[in-house]
Amino acid sequence: MKDGQLKAVITDYDYPDLAIETEILAKNGIQVLGAQCKSEDELIAIAQDADALLVQYARVGERTIKNMPDCKVIARYGIGVDIVDVKAATDAGIIVTNVAHYCIDEVADHAVSMFLCLARRLREYDTAVREGRWHWSACGAPISRLKGQVAGVVGFGQIGSRIAARLKPFGMEVVVYDPYIADDKLAEFGARKVNMAELLSESDAIFVQAPLTDATRHMFDAKAFAAMKTSAILVNTSRGPMVDNQALYEALVSGQIRGAALDDLEDEPAKKRNWQPTNALLKLGNILVSPHAAYYSEEAIIEARSTAASEASRVLIGQMPLNVVNREVLVSRKLRAVNLRERCGA
């Protein structure tokens, strides 16, 4: 506690202001400090006396966690927590929360929209019309019927399953690679479980919606692209580093695959202070890139901000948060939220 007041640090944000967070936290006497940290050193300097951390894009690693002796909760502004060292937080007795059901419809809509744009060659048609070419062949290449094509979904969680549900009305067969999903869950969506090799070789479109881990980083590399159909389209609305950008560039230039749609790049521009569009992929015509915006709707933004702030506030005033990622910390003797220890049996 600093001068009798609890302190919540917002590591970084791209919202126009912090009015939503401030209104929620200030009700309980919690001071709000907004920052734009792009490195661990910057984060440590501003957050070392924080009681709570609210995180959008900034990496919260082990060194940062070790330098925050007062921190009791790290609240993520989204579903994924790959940017937080959850193990280090748990070892330190810090609760990690997320927004468990946030933006699942938005991301599914975005993924399918990007696919349809590429599959129906809408950008090429739009360019042709603006240039005075009015003909069905103006897109410059064949378009195939979607009905009967195979859509591969990698990761069948909340978003992956919604992508599958949106594809079925187009008459596409859905195959799924997810080692952790039960067969009866797939049956609900009329989907078929396959291994990764089968998904790569069978799919006309591949949708990536798996979490980023050491095992999934660069899941789509040169070997994966070589195993795909030359007519295939890759859609990644998961984390940027899931796809090896250099390998993807070579696959697109050589015609190894037809096209790709990415909602993030491997270098993750939002985490850089002075990012410039130097990625070679951005020079290609057979790729569609959005600025990590698949989550965006006005409703989703409000949900993310209000939930993250509310979770942090709950922990600091002794209430149980609703979306705890590391539930084992609740029964740990190291749990820093002293007013929750007795309730949780720690």
DAVENJO-V159968 format. One record per run of one state. SS is the DSSP state (H for helix, E for strand, C for the rest). FROM is the first residue (numbers start at 0). TO is the last residue. Records with the same first field share a line. If there is no record, write none. Layout:
# DAVENJO-V159968
SS: FROM-TO ; FROM-TO
This chain:
# DAVENJO-V159968
C: 0-0 ; 2-3 ; 10-17 ; 26-28 ; 34-38 ; 47-50 ; 55-58 ; 60-60 ; 66-71 ; 76-82 ; 84-84 ; 92-93 ; 97-102 ; 119-120 ; 130-134 ; 139-148 ; 154-156 ; 168-171 ; 177-181 ; 188-190 ; 193-194 ; 202-203 ; 208-218 ; 220-220 ; 226-231 ; 236-238 ; 243-243 ; 254-257 ; 262-267 ; 271-278 ; 283-285 ; 289-296 ; 316-322 ; 324-325 ; 331-336 ; 344-345
E: 1-1 ; 4-9 ; 29-33 ; 51-54 ; 59-59 ; 72-75 ; 83-83 ; 94-96 ; 149-153 ; 172-176 ; 191-192 ; 204-207 ; 219-219 ; 232-235 ; 242-242 ; 258-261 ; 286-288 ; 323-323
H: 18-25 ; 39-46 ; 61-65 ; 85-91 ; 103-118 ; 121-129 ; 135-138 ; 157-167 ; 182-187 ; 195-201 ; 221-225 ; 239-241 ; 244-253 ; 268-270 ; 279-282 ; 297-315 ; 326-330 ; 337-343
